[in-house]
Amino acid sequence: MAHPSPVDLTGKVAVVTGSGRGLGLAYASALAAAGASVVVNDVDEAAAEQAVAAVTAAGGTAVAETVPVGTAEAADRLIARAVHTFGRLDVLVTNAGILRDRMLWKMTDDDFDAVITTHLRGTFTCARAAAVQLRAQGQGGSLVLVGSPAGQRGNLGQTNYAAAKAGIAAMARTWSMELARAGITVNAIVPVAATAMTRTIPAFAPYVEAMEGGAPLPDALRKGEGFGTPEDCAALVPFLASDAARGITGQCIGIGGDKLALWSHPQEVATAYADGGWTPQALAAAWHTSVGRAAQTVGIPAPDLTQAR
């Protein structure tokens, strides 16, 4: 007797924010290919409709909802579209995002607020609306939040983006605890792919251009850097939405190229003690011979592409 695939999403309904193109479209397409009906969201109506056309042309089921995420009203619209069109909700993928990169001393309030509103508040409002619906249905579900290496390690010029993505990782951990009794899993994914965002990185640019021309990416990128196409990252989303991942929650999972990785959660890496508590003088005397010996690195490591040439 044939057994159904554990990644069969037939009958499930997903909302994917920011899915008109790039990684979001890859996630929506992968969910649809696994059998889910998908609400495609984008701020660009033409992009959203084109994405729906691409999904349906491949045999999937999708509808578009054009609205910028961030507000509670936008979140409610997205969840309502799923329920009114397909009868339920099972999966939310919070992919929508923008960049407003500036060094700290040049970043404006608007630069900061726009990124925080889309990434962090947009993830919060959409997840809250989804949690209300999923808890009311009483059949569990999956929240897949989209993080970034910048949120794990920081990145030059990305105060707003790194802060938002770090917050998203923290929300995944928190919500995994809060929603566990309802059978709702919550994970953050950390994708690395050739997109409009990463195409601007000088080290990657020539390889992305070659890839767009049909050339394969070298192993030094696909394995060494975990860098590939949006489609390389997409498989993780239907997996996390499936019954095969019912026991996986509260995790930050990296994917890109040929590489799959599990990110550690922040934890103490060194400790020291002073009887009666610490004074500034005691800290100065002890730092370099105690906890200071385990000082952590910051920033996303520069890619080593020497083997790719």
N, C-alpha and C positions, 0 to 999 in steps of 0.2 A: 504494500500500500504506500503510495507516495505521501510524503510529509510536506506540509507547506513550508516555504522559506521563513526563517525567523526574522527576515527583514522584508516581509510582505506587509505593506501598509495599506492594502486594499480596505476601503471603507473608512479610512482615517482622513482627517481634514487638517490642513496646515495653513498658517499665515506666515509669510516671509516678508519682513519689511526691507525696503531698499533693494528690491529684487528685479528691477528693470534691466539690469546689465551686470556684468562682472561676476563677483563671487555670489551675490544675491541671486542672480539668474541661475547660476550653477546649482545653488542649493535648491531652488524651486524646481528646477528640471530633474534633479536627482530624487527629490521627494515624489514628484509625479511619476517618474519612471518606476519607482517602487510601489506605485498604486495609490498614492494619496491624491486627494483633490486639493488644489492649492489656490489661496488668495495671494495674488501678486500685488505688491505695493511699491509705488515710486512717487516722487514728486513730479516727474515728467510723464504726462499722460501718454504721449506717443511711445516712450520707452516701455511703459507698463503694458500697453496694448501689443506692442511688438513682442514682448516677452511672453504674453499669453498666447500669441499666435505661434511662437516657436515651441512652446510646451504642447499645445494641442496638435501641432503638425507632427510631433514625435509620438502622438498617441495618448498624451496625458490630458488631464482635466484641470482647467484653471480659469479664473476670472480676475479682473483688475480692480483695484481700489486706489485711486489717486488722491493722496493726502500726505502732507509732511508730518512725520511723527514728532512727538514731543508733548503735545497736549493730551489731557484726558479725553477730550472730545474725539481726537484723531484715533486714539487707542480703541475707544468704544465703537467707532465706525468700522474699524478693521475686524474686530471680534464679531460685531453684529453682521457684517457681510458674510463671514464664514458660516455663522449659524443660520442666517436667513436663506443663504444660497444652498448650503450643503447639509444643514440640519444639526451640526455639532461642531466642536473644536477638539482637536487632539494634540496639536503641535504648534508651538510658536517659535519662530527663529527671528531674533532681533538683530538684523544685519545693517539697517540704515545708518549711514554715517557721512560726515563731511570733514574736510580739513581746512584749517585756518592757521597754517604754520607761521610762527614768528618767534624770535628770541624773546625772553622774558621782558626785557626793557623796551621792546617794541610792540608787544602784544596789547591790543586794545581790549576794553571791556566787551565790545561787540564780538571780537575774535574769540574771546574766552566763552562768552555766553552762548554763542551760536553752536559751538562744538559740544558743550555740556548739555545744551537743550536737546540736540539731536541724538547724541550717543547715550548719555547717562539718563537724562529725564525721559527720553524716548524709550529706552529699555525698561525703565521703572514703570511708566504709565501703561505700556503695552503688556508687560508681565503682570501687572496688577489686574488689568481687565481680563487677561487670559486666566489668571488664577481664580478669579470670581466665577468665570464660566466653567472651568474644569472642576472646581469644587462642587458647583451646583449639579453637574452631570454625575459626579460620584464614581467615575470610572478611570481615574488617573489621567496621566498625560505627560507631556514632555516640554520643557522650556530649554531651548538651545540659545544661549547668549553668545554673541560674537565679541571676543576680546582681541588682543594684539600683543606681539612681543614688546611694543612700547609700554603697554600697561604692566608688563611683568618686570621690565628692567629700566624704564625711562628712555627718552630719546631727545637729542638736541632739537630745539625749536618746536617741541610738541608738548608744552606745559598742559594745554587744554586737552589734547587727545590722549596723552599718557595718563592724565588724572582720570579722565572718563573711563578709559579701558581698565585701569586699576580698580576703579569703583565697580565696574561690571563684574570683575572677578570676585570681589568681595560680596557683591549681591548674590552671585551664584552660590557661594558657600552658605550665606545666610538663608536664602530661600530654600536651599536643599534641606535644611533643618526644619524650616517652618512648614513646608509642603509635604514632608515625608509621610505623615499620617494619611494624607489624601492620595497617596500613590503617585504623586507628581515628581518626576525627576527633573533636576536643574543642573545643567553643566555649562561651562564656558569653553568655547573652542578658540584656538589661537592659530588662525590660518596664515600661511605665507605663500603668496602667489603673484604671478605677473598680472598686475592690474593697472588701471590708470594712476593709482597712487604710487605703486612701486616702480613704475616705468620711469619716474623722475629721479630715481637713485642712480647716480652716474655709473657705479660698478655693475649694475644690472642692465642698464639701458641697451648696450649693444647686443646682449643675449636675448632680451625681450624682442628687440627689432628683428633679430634673426629668426626667432621662434615664430613671430607673426608672418615671416616670409616662408615658413614651412620647415625650417631647420629644427632638429631636436635639441633640447637643452642637454648639456653635458652632465655626466654623473657628478661632477664636482658641485654642480648646483642642485641637482635632483636629490642626491644623497647627502653630500657634504653640508649644503646649506638648507636642505629641505625646501627647495624653491622650485615651483613648477607652475602649472596652469590652474585657473580656478576650478576646473573639473577634477583636478587631483585632490582638492580639499573637500569636494562635495560629498564624497562617500560617507564621511563621518556623520553628516546630518541625518540621513535616513537610518543609519545604524543606531544613533542615540535616540531616535524616535520610535524604534522598534522594540518588540518584546525581548529581543536578544540583549538589550541594554537595560532591562528593568532594574537590575541591581547597581547600576552605575549612576551616581549622583554626587554633586558637590565637587566635581573635578574640573581642572583646567587642562584641556587636551590639545596639544599642538599637532598640526598636520600640514604637509606641503611637499610637493614633488613625490619622492618615494619614502618619505620619512614620517613616522608617527611617533609622538613623544608625549609623556606625561609630565607636566610642570609641577614642581614642588609648591607647597603652600608656605608662606612665611613662617619661620620658626626660629627660636633661639639657637644660635650656632656656637656661642661661647658664654660662659658665666664667670663671675668672680664675686667674692664676698668680703665685706669689711665688718668686723665686730662693731656693733653700735651704729652702723650706717656710714655713708660716704661723705667726705668733705671734699671741696674743690681741690685741696692740696693732695689728698689721698688719691683722687682720680688722676691727677696729673702724674703722680709717681707710679701708679699701677697700670695706666692705660696700655702702654706699648709692650708691657711684659705679660699682659693678661688678655682681656677681650679684644684689644686693638690688634692683636696678632691675627685675628680672623676677620679683619675688615673686608667688606664685600665690594665687588666690582659693580659698576653701574654702566648703563647704556647697552645698546644692541651691538654685539661684536661686529667689527668690519668683516665683510665676506672675504674668505681666502679663495681666490679664483685662479691661483697659480697653476693648478692642475687642469683648468678648463681651457687653457690656451693651446 
